[in-house]
Amino acid sequence: MAGERNTNEPALQGAGQALDQFKYEIANELGVTLGGDRTSRENGRVGGEMTKRMIQFAEQNLKSGNRI
């Protein structure tokens, strides 16, 4: 709940830093400042956009026959 930290681990070792960078790039594009003092809607918007873009990336690669 409040104050708990995310303990999820990326599927690939070392991907955490890239995902954090991606998160802040998306937040910057959306004009959102991330943080615990922000609403779930603001923080969730960034996560939703990340998911959307990662799915698009995977679909494009699968369509072109590339393995991810």
mmCIF file of the C-alpha atoms, coordinates in Angstrom:
data_MODEL
# 
_entry.id   MODEL 
# 
loop_
_atom_site.group_PDB 
_atom_site.id 
_atom_site.type_symbol 
_atom_site.label_atom_id 
_atom_site.label_alt_id 
_atom_site.label_comp_id 
_atom_site.label_asym_id 
_atom_site.label_entity_id 
_atom_site.label_seq_id 
_atom_site.pdbx_PDB_ins_code 
_atom_site.Cartn_x 
_atom_site.Cartn_y 
_atom_site.Cartn_z 
_atom_site.occupancy 
_atom_site.B_iso_or_equiv 
_atom_site.pdbx_formal_charge 
_atom_site.auth_seq_id 
_atom_site.auth_comp_id 
_atom_site.auth_asym_id 
_atom_site.auth_atom_id 
_atom_site.pdbx_PDB_model_num 
ATOM 1  C CA . MET A 1 1  ? 0.000  0.000   0.000   1.00 0.00 ? 1  MET A CA 1 
ATOM 2  C CA . ALA A 1 2  ? 1.209  3.534   0.671   1.00 0.00 ? 2  ALA A CA 1 
ATOM 3  C CA . GLY A 1 3  ? 4.979  3.780   0.853   1.00 0.00 ? 3  GLY A CA 1 
ATOM 4  C CA . GLU A 1 4  ? 5.637  0.268   -0.452  1.00 0.00 ? 4  GLU A CA 1 
ATOM 5  C CA . ARG A 1 5  ? 8.236  -0.099  -3.147  1.00 0.00 ? 5  ARG A CA 1 
ATOM 6  C CA . ASN A 1 6  ? 7.765  -2.102  -6.309  1.00 0.00 ? 6  ASN A CA 1 
ATOM 7  C CA . THR A 1 7  ? 9.577  -5.419  -6.012  1.00 0.00 ? 7  THR A CA 1 
ATOM 8  C CA . ASN A 1 8  ? 8.876  -6.656  -9.550  1.00 0.00 ? 8  ASN A CA 1 
ATOM 9  C CA . GLU A 1 9  ? 11.976 -7.856  -11.358 1.00 0.00 ? 9  GLU A CA 1 
ATOM 10 C CA . PRO A 1 10 ? 12.470 -7.381  -15.127 1.00 0.00 ? 10 PRO A CA 1 
ATOM 11 C CA . ALA A 1 11 ? 12.487 -10.592 -17.151 1.00 0.00 ? 11 ALA A CA 1 
ATOM 12 C CA . LEU A 1 12 ? 15.994 -9.807  -18.413 1.00 0.00 ? 12 LEU A CA 1 
ATOM 13 C CA . GLN A 1 13 ? 18.782 -8.889  -16.042 1.00 0.00 ? 13 GLN A CA 1 
ATOM 14 C CA . GLY A 1 14 ? 19.868 -5.299  -16.638 1.00 0.00 ? 14 GLY A CA 1 
ATOM 15 C CA . ALA A 1 15 ? 16.612 -4.261  -18.297 1.00 0.00 ? 15 ALA A CA 1 
ATOM 16 C CA . GLY A 1 16 ? 15.512 -2.279  -15.243 1.00 0.00 ? 16 GLY A CA 1 
ATOM 17 C CA . GLN A 1 17 ? 17.670 0.723   -16.084 1.00 0.00 ? 17 GLN A CA 1 
ATOM 18 C CA . ALA A 1 18 ? 16.391 0.817   -19.675 1.00 0.00 ? 18 ALA A CA 1 
ATOM 19 C CA . LEU A 1 19 ? 12.795 0.553   -18.446 1.00 0.00 ? 19 LEU A CA 1 
ATOM 20 C CA . ASP A 1 20 ? 13.339 3.412   -15.991 1.00 0.00 ? 20 ASP A CA 1 
ATOM 21 C CA . GLN A 1 21 ? 14.802 5.566   -18.752 1.00 0.00 ? 21 GLN A CA 1 
ATOM 22 C CA . PHE A 1 22 ? 11.867 4.672   -21.007 1.00 0.00 ? 22 PHE A CA 1 
ATOM 23 C CA . LYS A 1 23 ? 9.440  5.555   -18.192 1.00 0.00 ? 23 LYS A CA 1 
ATOM 24 C CA . TYR A 1 24 ? 10.939 9.021   -17.741 1.00 0.00 ? 24 TYR A CA 1 
ATOM 25 C CA . GLU A 1 25 ? 11.043 9.645   -21.510 1.00 0.00 ? 25 GLU A CA 1 
ATOM 26 C CA . ILE A 1 26 ? 7.334  8.844   -21.741 1.00 0.00 ? 26 ILE A CA 1 
ATOM 27 C CA . ALA A 1 27 ? 6.557  11.001  -18.698 1.00 0.00 ? 27 ALA A CA 1 
ATOM 28 C CA . ASN A 1 28 ? 8.456  13.877  -20.274 1.00 0.00 ? 28 ASN A CA 1 
ATOM 29 C CA . GLU A 1 29 ? 6.572  13.497  -23.574 1.00 0.00 ? 29 GLU A CA 1 
ATOM 30 C CA . LEU A 1 30 ? 3.255  13.482  -21.709 1.00 0.00 ? 30 LEU A CA 1 
ATOM 31 C CA . GLY A 1 31 ? 4.253  16.419  -19.496 1.00 0.00 ? 31 GLY A CA 1 
ATOM 32 C CA . VAL A 1 32 ? 3.818  14.343  -16.327 1.00 0.00 ? 32 VAL A CA 1 
ATOM 33 C CA . THR A 1 33 ? 6.040  14.503  -13.253 1.00 0.00 ? 33 THR A CA 1 
ATOM 34 C CA . LEU A 1 34 ? 6.279  11.069  -11.657 1.00 0.00 ? 34 LEU A CA 1 
ATOM 35 C CA . GLY A 1 35 ? 6.267  10.516  -7.938  1.00 0.00 ? 35 GLY A CA 1 
ATOM 36 C CA . GLY A 1 36 ? 4.467  9.305   -4.869  1.00 0.00 ? 36 GLY A CA 1 
ATOM 37 C CA . ASP A 1 37 ? 2.819  12.677  -4.419  1.00 0.00 ? 37 ASP A CA 1 
ATOM 38 C CA . ARG A 1 38 ? 1.134  12.386  -7.833  1.00 0.00 ? 38 ARG A CA 1 
ATOM 39 C CA . THR A 1 39 ? -2.249 10.877  -8.528  1.00 0.00 ? 39 THR A CA 1 
ATOM 40 C CA . SER A 1 40 ? -2.673 7.288   -9.631  1.00 0.00 ? 40 SER A CA 1 
ATOM 41 C CA . ARG A 1 41 ? -4.138 8.665   -12.849 1.00 0.00 ? 41 ARG A CA 1 
ATOM 42 C CA . GLU A 1 42 ? -0.977 10.636  -13.649 1.00 0.00 ? 42 GLU A CA 1 
ATOM 43 C CA . ASN A 1 43 ? 1.429  7.808   -12.810 1.00 0.00 ? 43 ASN A CA 1 
ATOM 44 C CA . GLY A 1 44 ? -0.847 5.228   -14.453 1.00 0.00 ? 44 GLY A CA 1 
ATOM 45 C CA . ARG A 1 45 ? -1.004 7.214   -17.655 1.00 0.00 ? 45 ARG A CA 1 
ATOM 46 C CA . VAL A 1 46 ? 2.742  6.779   -18.055 1.00 0.00 ? 46 VAL A CA 1 
ATOM 47 C CA . GLY A 1 47 ? 2.556  3.024   -17.384 1.00 0.00 ? 47 GLY A CA 1 
ATOM 48 C CA . GLY A 1 48 ? -0.312 2.664   -19.829 1.00 0.00 ? 48 GLY A CA 1 
ATOM 49 C CA . GLU A 1 49 ? 1.582  4.464   -22.572 1.00 0.00 ? 49 GLU A CA 1 
ATOM 50 C CA . MET A 1 50 ? 4.670  2.328   -21.911 1.00 0.00 ? 50 MET A CA 1 
ATOM 51 C CA . THR A 1 51 ? 2.588  -0.828  -22.250 1.00 0.00 ? 51 THR A CA 1 
ATOM 52 C CA . LYS A 1 52 ? 0.953  0.427   -25.438 1.00 0.00 ? 52 LYS A CA 1 
ATOM 53 C CA . ARG A 1 53 ? 4.315  1.185   -27.053 1.00 0.00 ? 53 ARG A CA 1 
ATOM 54 C CA . MET A 1 54 ? 5.925  -2.097  -25.967 1.00 0.00 ? 54 MET A CA 1 
ATOM 55 C CA . ILE A 1 55 ? 2.995  -4.035  -27.455 1.00 0.00 ? 55 ILE A CA 1 
ATOM 56 C CA . GLN A 1 56 ? 3.284  -2.075  -30.711 1.00 0.00 ? 56 GLN A CA 1 
ATOM 57 C CA . PHE A 1 57 ? 7.008  -2.845  -30.812 1.00 0.00 ? 57 PHE A CA 1 
ATOM 58 C CA . ALA A 1 58 ? 6.402  -6.554  -30.234 1.00 0.00 ? 58 ALA A CA 1 
ATOM 59 C CA . GLU A 1 59 ? 3.647  -6.700  -32.866 1.00 0.00 ? 59 GLU A CA 1 
ATOM 60 C CA . GLN A 1 60 ? 5.855  -4.988  -35.455 1.00 0.00 ? 60 GLN A CA 1 
ATOM 61 C CA . ASN A 1 61 ? 8.687  -7.430  -34.772 1.00 0.00 ? 61 ASN A CA 1 
ATOM 62 C CA . LEU A 1 62 ? 6.430  -10.460 -34.864 1.00 0.00 ? 62 LEU A CA 1 
ATOM 63 C CA . LYS A 1 63 ? 4.859  -9.262  -38.114 1.00 0.00 ? 63 LYS A CA 1 
ATOM 64 C CA . SER A 1 64 ? 8.262  -8.883  -39.755 1.00 0.00 ? 64 SER A CA 1 
ATOM 65 C CA . GLY A 1 65 ? 9.322  -12.341 -38.558 1.00 0.00 ? 65 GLY A CA 1 
ATOM 66 C CA . ASN A 1 66 ? 11.830 -11.117 -35.997 1.00 0.00 ? 66 ASN A CA 1 
ATOM 67 C CA . ARG A 1 67 ? 12.050 -12.861 -32.668 1.00 0.00 ? 67 ARG A CA 1 
ATOM 68 C CA . ILE A 1 68 ? 11.958 -10.586 -29.697 1.00 0.00 ? 68 ILE A CA 1 
# 
